[in-house]
């Protein structure tokens, strides 16, 4: 029981404190990858501790002997069943929560499919151009990942700027940012409603994956190209967030664009 209690306390502490660290202060904006790695590590260690707690309780329940007191045996059995019930509820939540997200992705693809003007199969994804006047680019993860780019975006940006946007979307696919956001949403659902950090966790994660993708794209395609692309897109769409992201890229040193190495998969 003591071992299970230690695992349980550790799991609760990690699952509660990680969102607090991720949503407090401004340090995450400067080091988004470090923030995501720290939270991700804390979440999975907490999940492992929670699993170890369940296993410890079940083992304790099935290894009781005749010399074990009735009170201790009953308490161990009750806690083990409760732990199994909670674990089952969380697993059911994961499956119920993942399916609507997949359905949303499929709906997005069906909506854009009629406007697609070209599809180019590349090494790790399909590059899809679709006929829309608005400047739009997005990465669609899944079994058949895609990067979607509108003709409006191609008309708005220069080739180096468009290359930087592709590098940004490619970073989302390579680093599995879609799963990061899903896990953050699941983590937030498991937190008490009165816990304010839980409500801010999804927003913080969405911002951090964008900043992390910005950093990767800046190193691959040039920070100046990405900053200019974000500025043009913000002027066209009125999105203040893109303007702030462009300004952030000017606050630190980056490799010169001429020295950047663009991955072969996204060369245009």
C-alpha positions as CSV (number, residue, x, y, z in Angstrom):
1,X,0.0,0.0,0.0
2,X,2.8,2.4,0.8
3,X,4.5,1.8,-2.5
4,X,1.2,2.5,-4.3
5,X,0.6,5.6,-2.3
6,X,4.1,6.9,-3.3
7,X,3.3,6.2,-6.9
8,X,-0.1,7.9,-6.6
9,X,1.2,11.0,-5.0
10,X,4.0,11.4,-7.6
11,X,1.5,10.9,-10.4
12,X,-0.9,13.5,-9.1
13,X,2.0,16.0,-8.4
14,X,3.4,15.7,-11.9
15,X,0.0,15.8,-13.7
16,X,-1.0,18.9,-11.7
17,X,2.2,20.8,-11.6
18,X,3.3,20.3,-15.2
19,X,0.4,22.4,-16.6
20,X,1.2,25.1,-14.0
21,X,4.8,25.3,-15.1
22,X,3.7,25.4,-18.8
23,X,1.2,28.2,-18.3
24,X,3.1,30.4,-15.8
25,X,5.5,33.2,-16.8
26,X,7.1,34.0,-20.2
27,X,10.0,31.7,-20.4
28,X,8.1,29.3,-22.6
29,X,7.9,31.8,-25.4
30,X,11.7,32.0,-25.5
31,X,12.2,28.2,-25.3
32,X,9.1,26.5,-26.6
33,X,10.8,23.2,-27.4
34,X,12.2,23.0,-23.9
35,X,8.8,23.8,-22.4
36,X,7.1,21.1,-24.5
37,X,9.7,18.5,-23.7
38,X,9.5,19.3,-20.0
39,X,5.7,19.0,-19.9
40,X,5.7,15.9,-22.2
41,X,8.2,14.2,-19.9
42,X,6.3,15.1,-16.8
43,X,3.0,13.9,-18.3
44,X,4.4,10.5,-19.3
45,X,6.3,10.0,-16.0
46,X,3.1,10.8,-14.2
47,X,1.1,8.4,-16.4
48,X,3.7,5.7,-15.7
49,X,3.5,6.3,-12.0
50,X,-0.3,6.1,-12.2
51,X,0.0,2.8,-14.0
52,X,2.5,1.6,-11.4
53,X,0.1,2.5,-8.7
54,X,-2.7,0.5,-10.2
55,X,-0.4,-2.5,-10.7
56,X,0.9,-2.2,-7.1
57,X,-2.7,-2.2,-5.7
58,X,-3.7,-5.2,-7.8
59,X,-0.6,-7.1,-6.8
60,X,-1.3,-6.3,-3.1
61,X,-4.9,-7.4,-3.5
62,X,-4.1,-10.8,-5.0
63,X,-1.2,-11.6,-2.7
64,X,-3.1,-11.2,0.6
65,X,-2.6,-14.1,3.0
66,X,-4.5,-15.6,5.9
67,X,-2.3,-13.6,8.3
68,X,-3.4,-10.3,6.7
69,X,-5.9,-8.4,8.8
70,X,-9.4,-8.2,7.6
71,X,-9.4,-4.4,7.5
72,X,-6.2,-4.2,5.5
73,X,-7.4,-6.9,3.0
74,X,-10.8,-5.1,2.5
75,X,-9.1,-1.7,2.1
76,X,-6.6,-3.1,-0.4
77,X,-9.3,-4.8,-2.5
78,X,-11.5,-1.6,-2.5
79,X,-8.6,0.6,-3.5
80,X,-7.5,-1.8,-6.2
81,X,-10.9,-2.0,-7.8
82,X,-11.3,1.8,-7.6
83,X,-7.9,2.2,-9.3
84,X,-8.9,-0.2,-12.1
85,X,-12.2,1.6,-12.5
86,X,-10.4,5.0,-12.9
87,X,-7.9,3.5,-15.3
88,X,-10.7,2.1,-17.4
89,X,-12.5,5.4,-17.4
90,X,-9.4,7.2,-18.6
91,X,-8.8,4.7,-21.4
92,X,-12.4,5.0,-22.5
93,X,-12.0,8.8,-22.4
94,X,-8.9,8.5,-24.7
95,X,-10.8,6.5,-27.3
96,X,-13.9,8.7,-27.1
97,X,-11.8,11.8,-27.3
98,X,-9.5,10.8,-30.2
99,X,-12.3,9.8,-32.6
100,X,-14.0,13.2,-32.9
101,X,-10.6,14.8,-33.7
102,X,-10.0,12.3,-36.5
103,X,-13.6,13.0,-37.7
104,X,-12.8,16.7,-37.7
105,X,-9.7,16.1,-39.8
106,X,-11.6,14.0,-42.3
107,X,-14.3,16.7,-42.6
108,X,-11.6,19.3,-43.3
109,X,-10.1,17.2,-46.1
110,X,-13.5,16.5,-47.6
111,X,-14.3,20.2,-47.6
112,X,-11.0,21.1,-49.3
113,X,-10.9,18.2,-51.8
114,X,-13.2,19.7,-54.4
115,X,-10.9,22.8,-54.6
116,X,-7.6,20.9,-55.0
117,X,-5.8,21.9,-58.2
118,X,-2.8,19.6,-57.7
119,X,-1.5,16.8,-55.6
120,X,2.2,15.9,-55.4
121,X,3.3,12.8,-53.5
122,X,6.5,13.5,-51.7
123,X,8.7,11.3,-49.4
124,X,6.8,11.9,-46.2
125,X,3.6,13.6,-47.1
126,X,1.4,14.7,-50.0
127,X,1.7,18.4,-51.1
128,X,-1.8,19.6,-52.0
129,X,-2.5,23.0,-53.7
130,X,-6.1,24.2,-53.5
131,X,-8.0,27.0,-55.1
132,X,-8.8,29.5,-52.3
133,X,-8.2,33.3,-52.4
134,X,-7.3,33.5,-48.7
135,X,-3.7,32.8,-47.7
136,X,-3.9,29.4,-46.0
137,X,-1.4,26.7,-45.1
138,X,-1.9,23.8,-42.8
139,X,-0.5,20.4,-42.0
140,X,-2.9,17.4,-41.7
141,X,-1.3,14.5,-39.8
142,X,-2.5,11.0,-39.9
143,X,-1.8,7.7,-41.8
144,X,-1.5,9.7,-45.0
145,X,-0.1,13.1,-43.9
146,X,-0.7,16.1,-46.1
147,X,0.4,19.8,-46.3
148,X,-2.2,22.0,-47.8
149,X,-1.4,25.4,-49.4
150,X,-3.9,27.8,-51.0
151,X,-3.3,29.5,-54.3
152,X,-4.0,32.8,-52.4
153,X,-0.9,32.1,-50.3
154,X,1.3,31.4,-53.3
155,X,0.2,34.7,-54.9
156,X,0.9,36.6,-51.7
157,X,4.4,35.3,-50.9
158,X,7.7,35.1,-52.6
159,X,9.3,31.7,-53.2
160,X,11.7,31.9,-50.2
161,X,8.8,33.0,-48.0
162,X,6.6,30.2,-49.2
163,X,9.5,27.8,-48.6
164,X,9.6,29.0,-45.0
165,X,5.9,28.4,-44.5
166,X,6.3,24.9,-45.9
167,X,9.2,24.3,-43.4
168,X,6.9,25.5,-40.6
169,X,4.1,23.0,-41.6
170,X,6.6,20.2,-42.2
171,X,7.9,20.8,-38.6
172,X,4.3,20.1,-37.3
173,X,4.3,16.8,-39.1
174,X,7.9,15.7,-38.2
175,X,7.5,16.5,-34.5
176,X,4.0,15.1,-34.1
177,X,2.5,18.3,-32.9
178,X,-1.0,17.0,-33.6
179,X,-0.5,14.4,-30.9
180,X,1.1,16.9,-28.6
181,X,-2.1,19.0,-28.7
182,X,-4.3,16.0,-28.3
183,X,-2.4,14.9,-25.2
184,X,-2.6,18.4,-23.8
185,X,-6.4,18.4,-24.3
186,X,-6.6,15.0,-22.5
187,X,-4.4,16.3,-19.7
188,X,-6.7,19.3,-19.3
189,X,-9.8,17.1,-19.2
190,X,-8.3,15.0,-16.4
191,X,-7.7,18.0,-14.2
192,X,-10.3,19.4,-11.8
193,X,-12.6,22.1,-13.3
194,X,-11.6,24.6,-10.6
195,X,-7.9,24.2,-11.6
196,X,-7.3,27.2,-13.8
197,X,-4.1,25.9,-15.3
198,X,-6.1,23.1,-16.9
199,X,-8.2,25.6,-18.9
200,X,-5.1,27.4,-20.1
201,X,-3.1,24.3,-21.0
202,X,-4.6,23.8,-24.5
203,X,-4.1,27.5,-25.4
204,X,-0.5,27.4,-24.1
205,X,0.2,24.2,-26.0
206,X,-1.3,25.5,-29.3
207,X,1.0,28.6,-29.0
208,X,4.1,26.6,-28.1
209,X,3.8,24.2,-31.0
210,X,3.5,27.2,-33.4
211,X,6.6,28.8,-31.8
212,X,8.5,25.5,-31.9
213,X,7.6,25.1,-35.6
214,X,8.7,28.7,-36.2
215,X,12.1,28.0,-34.6
216,X,12.6,24.9,-36.8
217,X,11.5,26.7,-40.0
218,X,13.7,29.7,-39.2
219,X,16.8,27.4,-38.9
220,X,15.9,25.5,-42.1
221,X,14.6,28.3,-44.4
222,X,15.8,31.5,-42.8
223,X,14.3,33.5,-40.0
224,X,13.9,36.6,-42.2
225,X,11.9,34.7,-44.8
226,X,9.6,33.3,-42.2
227,X,9.2,36.6,-40.4
228,X,8.4,38.4,-43.7
229,X,5.9,35.6,-44.6
230,X,4.1,36.0,-41.2
231,X,4.0,39.7,-41.6
232,X,2.4,39.5,-45.1
233,X,-0.1,37.0,-43.8
234,X,-1.0,39.1,-40.8
235,X,-1.6,42.1,-43.0
236,X,-3.8,40.1,-45.3
237,X,-5.8,38.3,-42.6
238,X,-5.7,40.8,-39.7
239,X,-4.3,38.0,-37.5
240,X,-2.3,39.9,-34.7
241,X,-0.8,36.6,-33.5
242,X,1.1,36.2,-36.7
243,X,2.5,39.7,-36.4
244,X,3.7,38.9,-32.8
245,X,5.3,35.7,-34.0
246,X,7.1,37.7,-36.8
247,X,8.3,40.2,-34.2
248,X,9.5,37.4,-31.9
249,X,11.8,36.1,-34.7
250,X,13.6,39.4,-34.7
251,X,14.6,39.2,-31.0
252,X,17.3,36.5,-31.4
253,X,20.1,35.6,-33.7
254,X,19.5,33.0,-36.4
255,X,21.7,31.4,-39.1
256,X,21.9,33.4,-42.3
257,X,19.3,32.3,-44.9
258,X,22.1,31.5,-47.4
259,X,23.5,29.0,-44.9
260,X,20.2,27.3,-44.1
261,X,19.7,23.7,-45.3
262,X,16.1,23.1,-46.5
263,X,15.0,19.5,-46.2
264,X,14.6,17.8,-49.6
265,X,11.0,16.8,-48.9
266,X,9.9,20.4,-48.9
267,X,12.0,22.0,-51.6
268,X,10.1,24.1,-54.1
